[in-house]
Amino acid sequence: MDNAMNDLYQEVVLEHKRAPRNFGHLAAPTHQAQGTNPSCGDRIAVELQLQGDKVEDIRFSGQGCAICMASTSMMTEAVKGGDVAAAQALQQHFRAVLTGEEEPDDAPLGKLISLAGVRQYPSRIKCALLGWHALMHAIAQHGGKDDAATVQAAESDGATLQASTTEAP
């Protein structure tokens, strides 16, 4: 990674760590999930307000390292107001970039491209993916869909997940 990209990566991570976007709780989430990274202590809870197949609103809470918090903050910005299918596709591209299965320049990541440098630090990849795993677990509960693949992917990345849903009023 060149110095300019490394500087951008550090700047973005620090900005989102200092002032995470969409941090807090929703008044009435329809779906929520929690993710924990037992190896480092990161804990993230994601709350969604899903309406049909759209992510109307999203919030997250918890604590974690700068990479975990920045990635989750950027995730909320990227998926808020969008379709569930688009969030799922974005997560797949993001994970593929971090695990080396896809080149950063080939992935439609938008601002998330600034986190591509995490792939250079294998022990930090699970930090960057924790919030995404929680998001996918919460989404998988949408419509009672089976989420065995979501749980398996999270476990292979070293995370544990819990989810719950609430009927919309």
C-alpha positions in Angstrom: 0.0 0.0 0.0 1.4 3.4 -1.0 1.9 6.2 1.6 -1.0 8.3 0.2 -3.5 5.3 0.6 -2.1 4.5 4.0 -2.6 8.1 5.1 -6.2 8.1 3.8 -6.9 4.8 5.5 -5.6 6.1 8.9 -7.4 9.4 8.5 -10.8 7.8 7.7 -10.5 5.2 10.5 -9.6 7.9 13.1 -12.5 10.2 11.9 -15.1 7.4 12.2 -13.7 6.2 15.5 -13.8 9.8 17.0 -17.3 10.5 15.6 -19.1 7.3 14.6 -22.1 7.9 12.4 -25.5 6.4 13.4 -24.2 5.5 16.8 -26.9 4.9 19.4 -30.2 3.1 19.6 -33.4 3.1 17.6 -36.7 3.8 19.4 -38.3 0.7 17.9 -36.0 -1.6 16.0 -37.6 -4.3 14.0 -34.5 -6.4 13.8 -31.3 -6.5 15.8 -28.2 -8.6 16.3 -25.1 -8.5 18.4 -21.6 -9.6 17.4 -18.7 -10.4 19.6 -15.1 -11.0 18.7 -13.9 -13.1 21.7 -10.2 -12.9 20.7 -10.0 -9.1 21.1 -13.2 -8.1 23.0 -14.9 -6.1 20.3 -18.7 -6.0 20.9 -21.2 -4.5 18.4 -25.0 -4.4 18.4 -26.8 -3.4 15.2 -30.4 -2.2 15.2 -32.5 -2.0 12.1 -35.8 -0.5 11.1 -36.7 -2.6 8.1 -39.8 -1.7 6.0 -40.4 -4.2 3.3 -37.0 -4.9 1.7 -35.6 -1.5 2.6 -33.3 -0.5 5.5 -35.2 2.6 6.6 -32.9 3.3 9.5 -29.9 1.7 11.2 -28.0 2.4 14.4 -25.2 0.6 16.2 -23.8 0.6 19.7 -21.0 -1.2 21.5 -17.3 -0.8 21.8 -14.3 -2.0 19.8 -11.0 -1.0 18.3 -10.7 1.9 15.9 -11.0 -0.4 12.9 -14.2 -2.1 14.2 -15.9 1.1 15.0 -14.9 2.9 11.8 -16.0 -0.1 9.6 -19.3 -0.3 11.4 -19.9 3.4 11.2 -19.1 3.5 7.5 -21.3 0.4 7.0 -24.3 2.2 8.5 -23.8 5.2 6.1 -23.5 2.9 3.1 -26.7 0.8 3.8 -29.1 3.3 5.4 -32.0 4.0 3.1 -31.0 1.3 0.7 -32.4 -2.1 -0.3 -31.6 -5.2 1.8 -30.3 -6.9 -1.3 -27.8 -4.1 -2.0 -26.6 -4.3 1.6 -26.0 -8.0 1.2 -24.1 -7.5 -2.0 -22.0 -4.8 -0.5 -21.1 -7.0 2.5 -20.1 -9.8 0.1 -17.8 -7.5 -1.9 -16.3 -5.9 1.3 -15.6 -9.3 2.8 -14.1 -10.5 -0.5 -11.8 -7.5 -0.7 -10.6 -8.0 2.9 -10.0 -11.7 2.6 -8.1 -11.3 -0.7 -10.8 -12.9 -2.9 -11.5 -9.7 -4.8 -9.2 -6.8 -5.8 -10.2 -3.5 -4.2 -10.2 -1.7 -7.6 -12.7 -4.3 -8.9 -15.2 -4.0 -6.0 -18.0 -1.4 -5.9 -17.2 -0.2 -2.4 -17.5 3.5 -2.6 -15.9 5.2 0.5 -15.4 1.7 2.0 -12.4 1.3 -0.3 -10.5 3.3 2.3 -10.6 0.2 4.5 -9.1 -2.1 1.9 -5.8 -1.6 3.6 -7.0 -3.8 6.5 -6.3 -6.8 4.2 -2.6 -6.2 4.9 -3.2 -7.0 8.6 -4.9 -10.4 8.8 -5.5 -10.2 12.6 -7.6 -7.0 12.0 -9.8 -8.4 9.3 -12.2 -9.8 11.8 -12.4 -6.4 13.5 -13.5 -4.8 10.3 -16.1 -7.5 9.6 -17.8 -7.7 13.0 -20.4 -5.1 12.4 -21.1 -6.5 8.9 -21.7 -9.9 10.4 -24.1 -8.5 12.9 -25.9 -6.6 10.1 -26.2 -9.7 8.0 -27.5 -11.7 11.0 -30.2 -9.2 11.7 -31.2 -9.0 8.0 -31.3 -12.8 7.9 -34.1 -12.7 10.5 -36.1 -10.6 8.0 -39.0 -12.8 6.9 -37.8 -15.7 9.0 -35.0 -16.5 6.4 -32.5 -19.2 7.4 -29.2 -17.7 8.2 -26.9 -20.7 8.5 -24.6 -19.3 5.9 -24.4 -16.0 7.8 -23.6 -17.7 11.1 -21.0 -20.0 9.4 -19.2 -17.0 7.7 -19.1 -15.1 11.0 -17.8 -18.1 12.9 -15.1 -18.7 10.3 -14.1 -15.1 10.9 -14.0 -15.6 14.6 -17.2 -13.9 15.6 -20.2 -15.0 17.6 -23.7 -13.7 16.9 -27.1 -13.3 18.5 -30.2 -11.9 16.8 -33.8 -10.9 17.6 -36.8 -9.5 15.7 -39.8 -7.4 16.8 -42.9 -7.1 14.7 -43.4 -3.6 13.3 -46.4 -1.7 14.9 
